[in-house]
Amino acid sequence: MLLHDENYRQLNIEDIKAALLNSKDTAAPTETELEQALGEHYQHAFNLESKHYELGAALSPAFDIFGIGRKILAAIKKFVCGFVGPGATREEIIDAVVKALASVIPSGIFDEKIVRWVVNFIVSKGIGAFCGV
């Protein structure tokens, strides 16, 4: 799994997870806020990828930010709930969220704020409620 910053520099996954584990909690977003943030990040990453590979604006699709964000959150839920159980630690949740986003976001463009929001959203709901267990 490769993660990159906005300048396509490869990031160390273990350093990212350690920083997230040691970061202070922020307020958990609402589901709507999270879906919008995920959609906006996807669009931003897609545009960076298009620019990086010189694909041009002609290939940039119109995005339904909320729709794509909702689908990304559903993909995260499927992935996370498939790998962690009701007694999951914050570290296990972070690991699953990072892996899920790396598989969904174009070119693995990483945004620490997005991961923190997703983790805080899951933790605030409780893994059981998030996964519907």
Backbone hydrogen bonds, N-H to C=O, Kabsch-Sander energy under -0.5 kcal/mol:
donor,donor_aa,acceptor,acceptor_aa,energy
3,L,11,L,-0.5
4,H,108,G,-2.5
5,D,9,R,-1.9
8,Y,5,D,-2.0
11,L,3,L,-2.9
13,I,11,L,-0.7
16,I,12,N,-2.0
17,K,13,I,-2.6
18,A,14,E,-2.2
19,A,15,D,-2.4
20,L,16,I,-2.4
21,L,17,K,-2.3
22,N,18,A,-1.9
23,S,19,A,-0.6
23,S,20,L,-0.6
34,L,30,T,-2.5
35,E,31,E,-2.6
36,Q,32,T,-2.3
37,A,33,E,-2.5
38,L,34,L,-2.7
39,G,35,E,-2.3
40,E,36,Q,-2.7
41,H,37,A,-2.4
42,Y,38,L,-2.4
43,Q,39,G,-2.4
44,H,40,E,-2.6
45,A,41,H,-2.9
46,F,42,Y,-2.7
47,N,43,Q,-2.5
48,L,44,H,-2.4
49,E,45,A,-2.5
50,S,46,F,-2.6
51,K,47,N,-2.4
52,H,48,L,-2.9
53,Y,49,E,-2.2
54,E,51,K,-1.3
55,L,50,S,-3.3
56,G,50,S,-0.6
59,L,56,G,-1.2
60,S,57,A,-1.3
65,I,63,F,-1.0
68,I,64,D,-3.0
69,G,65,I,-2.4
70,R,66,F,-2.5
71,K,67,G,-2.0
72,I,68,I,-2.4
73,L,69,G,-2.4
74,A,70,R,-2.1
75,A,71,K,-2.1
76,I,72,I,-2.7
77,K,73,L,-2.6
78,K,74,A,-2.4
79,F,75,A,-2.3
80,V,76,I,-3.4
81,C,77,K,-2.7
82,G,78,K,-1.0
83,F,79,F,-0.8
83,F,80,V,-1.2
84,V,80,V,-2.3
88,A,85,G,-1.9
93,I,89,T,-2.1
94,I,90,R,-2.8
95,D,91,E,-2.4
96,A,92,E,-2.2
97,V,93,I,-2.7
98,V,94,I,-2.8
99,K,95,D,-2.1
100,A,96,A,-2.4
101,L,97,V,-2.8
102,A,98,V,-2.3
103,S,99,K,-1.3
104,V,100,A,-0.8
104,V,101,L,-0.8
105,I,101,L,-3.0
108,G,105,I,-2.2
109,I,106,P,-1.7
110,F,4,H,-3.2
115,V,111,D,-1.8
116,R,112,E,-2.7
117,W,113,K,-2.6
118,V,114,I,-2.6
119,V,115,V,-2.8
120,N,116,R,-2.7
121,F,117,W,-2.4
122,I,118,V,-2.5
123,V,119,V,-2.9
124,S,120,N,-2.5
125,K,121,F,-1.7
126,G,122,I,-2.2
130,F,126,G,-2.8
131,C,127,I,-2.4
132,G,128,G,-0.8
133,V,128,G,-2.9
